[in-house]
Amino acid sequence: MNNALDGKVALVTGGGRGIGAAVATRLAREGADVALTYQQNQHRADEVVDQIKAAGRRAVAIQADSSDTAAVVAAVDRVIGELGRLDILVNNAGAFLLGPLEQLTLEDFEQTVAVNVRAPFVAAQAAVRHMPAGGRIINIGSNTAERAVFPGFSLYAMSKTALIGLTKALGRELGDRAITVNLVNPGATDTELNPADGPNADTIRGFTALGHYAEPTDVAAAVAFLASPDGRYITGATVNVDGGFTI
Ligand SMILES: NC(=O)c1ccc[n+]([C@@H]2O[C@H](COP(=O)([O-])OP(=O)(O)OC[C@H]3O[C@@H](n4cnc5c(N)ncnc54)[C@H](OP(=O)(O)O)[C@@H]3O)[C@@H](O)[C@H]2O)c1
């Protein structure tokens, strides 16, 4: 175990499974205490919490739908109440609503923007009230912000592209507090959202320079580096963890 994050507290939204779970356990392995949110699968979130506690760190699972601004703010408040501080915010929970333009509804639009854009903004706003110097905000976007290979991604790509602007502007704004803000854009990552044996998986692999999907731990490794003291001079950046899909 590396102790780079000893004494730090992290909040990972959507940390019950997939990329968020890998990030939560990796940050804990580096020494952080970790809170994670989930939408409905308490059992999965509890499993991640148990794993982190077994490794000797504090952990808490919080039910908080990212589309509910009050729940997002309450989650940040609970982290402060239960874990005492907040150093690292990872905005990972995402809505993945796909479809042809004519079939997407305004409800789909509102839900996508609420979860993928408004929640990271609101969580950052709540978190920086407590975040000390050395703090980290890490947004999880998508490489679809850079390369639109498949039809049906208009809402998703639009919302993930907004995170590029949010990341740069907050990086500028929070720099004088020594808080860094960065964006990690995964490519195809083997989770329940995008399984490596799914219907488009072979096509995706064909577009990927490295020829295979990422594991969630590959994305978590980039997040852990940005969260660590070694990442202190990187801010406003977009890091593609996509096996070369966008090159
Ligand atoms: N997998 C990929 O290929 C890929 C590629 C690029 C970007 N990404 C991005 O990476 C992030 C994580 O994706 P993933 O593949 O790990 O997804 P996933 O396997 O579907 O896991 C999603 C996690 O987020 C939680 N969640 C979903 N909607 C939520 C909401 N409204 N409020 C709170 N929590 C919510 C889920 O909670 P429950 O368990 O309670 O449902 C679960 O813990 C997303 O932002 C996604 O857009 C993924």
The ligand as an SDF file (V2000), in Angstrom:
LIG
                    3D

 48 52  0  0  0  0  0  0  0  0999 V2000
  -18.0490    2.4400  -18.9510 N   0  0  0  0  0  0  0  0  0  0  0  0
  -17.6460    3.1910  -19.9730 C   0  0  0  0  0  0  0  0  0  0  0  0
  -17.3310    2.6810  -21.0730 O   0  0  0  0  0  0  0  0  0  0  0  0
  -17.5350    4.6860  -19.8160 C   0  0  0  0  0  0  0  0  0  0  0  0
  -16.8910    5.3890  -20.8360 C   0  0  0  0  0  0  0  0  0  0  0  0
  -16.7640    6.7710  -20.7230 C   0  0  0  0  0  0  0  0  0  0  0  0
  -17.2760    7.4130  -19.6240 C   0  0  0  0  0  0  0  0  0  0  0  0
  -17.8940    6.7100  -18.6380 N   0  0  0  0  0  0  0  0  0  0  0  0
  -18.4120    7.4690  -17.4910 C   0  0  0  0  0  0  0  0  0  0  0  0
  -17.8920    6.9170  -16.3050 O   0  0  0  0  0  0  0  0  0  0  0  0
  -18.8280    7.1140  -15.2280 C   0  0  0  0  0  0  0  0  0  0  0  0
  -19.1030    5.7670  -14.5500 C   0  0  0  0  0  0  0  0  0  0  0  0
  -19.5890    4.8580  -15.5190 O   0  0  0  0  0  0  0  0  0  0  0  0
  -19.6690    3.2900  -15.2420 P   0  0  0  0  0  0  0  0  0  0  0  0
  -19.4590    2.6110  -16.5610 O   0  0  0  0  0  0  0  0  0  0  0  0
  -18.8360    2.9050  -14.0960 O   0  0  0  0  0  0  0  0  0  0  0  0
  -21.2300    3.1490  -14.8530 O   0  0  0  0  0  0  0  0  0  0  0  0
  -22.0100    1.9700  -14.1080 P   0  0  0  0  0  0  0  0  0  0  0  0
  -21.2290    0.6890  -14.1630 O   0  0  0  0  0  0  0  0  0  0  0  0
  -23.3720    2.0020  -14.6890 O   0  0  0  0  0  0  0  0  0  0  0  0
  -22.0480    2.4380  -12.5520 O   0  0  0  0  0  0  0  0  0  0  0  0
  -22.7630    3.5840  -12.2570 C   0  0  0  0  0  0  0  0  0  0  0  0
  -22.6300    3.9490  -10.8000 C   0  0  0  0  0  0  0  0  0  0  0  0
  -23.1570    5.2780  -10.6710 O   0  0  0  0  0  0  0  0  0  0  0  0
  -24.3230    5.2550   -9.8610 C   0  0  0  0  0  0  0  0  0  0  0  0
  -25.3160    6.1650  -10.4330 N   0  0  0  0  0  0  0  0  0  0  0  0
  -25.8940    6.1120  -11.6470 C   0  0  0  0  0  0  0  0  0  0  0  0
  -26.7730    7.1240  -11.7850 N   0  0  0  0  0  0  0  0  0  0  0  0
  -26.7340    7.8090  -10.6040 C   0  0  0  0  0  0  0  0  0  0  0  0
  -27.4300    8.9310  -10.1060 C   0  0  0  0  0  0  0  0  0  0  0  0
  -28.3730    9.5530  -10.8320 N   0  0  0  0  0  0  0  0  0  0  0  0
  -27.1480    9.3530   -8.8600 N   0  0  0  0  0  0  0  0  0  0  0  0
  -26.2180    8.7150   -8.0950 C   0  0  0  0  0  0  0  0  0  0  0  0
  -25.5400    7.6450   -8.5150 N   0  0  0  0  0  0  0  0  0  0  0  0
  -25.8100    7.1950   -9.7470 C   0  0  0  0  0  0  0  0  0  0  0  0
  -24.8030    3.8280   -9.8400 C   0  0  0  0  0  0  0  0  0  0  0  0
  -25.5560    3.6010   -8.6490 O   0  0  0  0  0  0  0  0  0  0  0  0
  -26.5440    2.3170   -8.5250 P   0  0  0  0  0  0  0  0  0  0  0  0
  -25.6490    1.1160   -8.4380 O   0  0  0  0  0  0  0  0  0  0  0  0
  -27.3060    2.5850   -7.2760 O   0  0  0  0  0  0  0  0  0  0  0  0
  -27.3970    2.3100   -9.7640 O   0  0  0  0  0  0  0  0  0  0  0  0
  -23.4560    3.0880   -9.8720 C   0  0  0  0  0  0  0  0  0  0  0  0
  -22.8680    3.0940   -8.5810 O   0  0  0  0  0  0  0  0  0  0  0  0
  -20.0580    7.7530  -15.8550 C   0  0  0  0  0  0  0  0  0  0  0  0
  -20.0090    9.1470  -15.6880 O   0  0  0  0  0  0  0  0  0  0  0  0
  -19.9140    7.4050  -17.3370 C   0  0  0  0  0  0  0  0  0  0  0  0
  -20.5680    8.3430  -18.1700 O   0  0  0  0  0  0  0  0  0  0  0  0
  -18.0360    5.3520  -18.7060 C   0  0  0  0  0  0  0  0  0  0  0  0
  1  2  1  0
  2  3  2  0
  2  4  1  0
  4  5  1  0
  4 48  2  0
  5  6  2  0
  6  7  1  0
  7  8  2  0
  8  9  1  0
  8 48  1  0
  9 10  1  0
  9 46  1  0
 10 11  1  0
 11 12  1  0
 11 44  1  0
 12 13  1  0
 13 14  1  0
 14 15  2  0
 14 16  1  0
 14 17  1  0
 17 18  1  0
 18 19  2  0
 18 20  1  0
 18 21  1  0
 21 22  1  0
 22 23  1  0
 23 24  1  0
 23 42  1  0
 24 25  1  0
 25 26  1  0
 25 36  1  0
 26 27  1  0
 26 35  1  0
 27 28  2  0
 28 29  1  0
 29 30  1  0
 29 35  2  0
 30 31  1  0
 30 32  2  0
 32 33  1  0
 33 34  2  0
 34 35  1  0
 36 37  1  0
 36 42  1  0
 37 38  1  0
 38 39  2  0
 38 40  1  0
 38 41  1  0
 42 43  1  0
 44 45  1  0
 44 46  1  0
 46 47  1  0
M  CHG  2   8   1  16  -1
M  END
$$$$
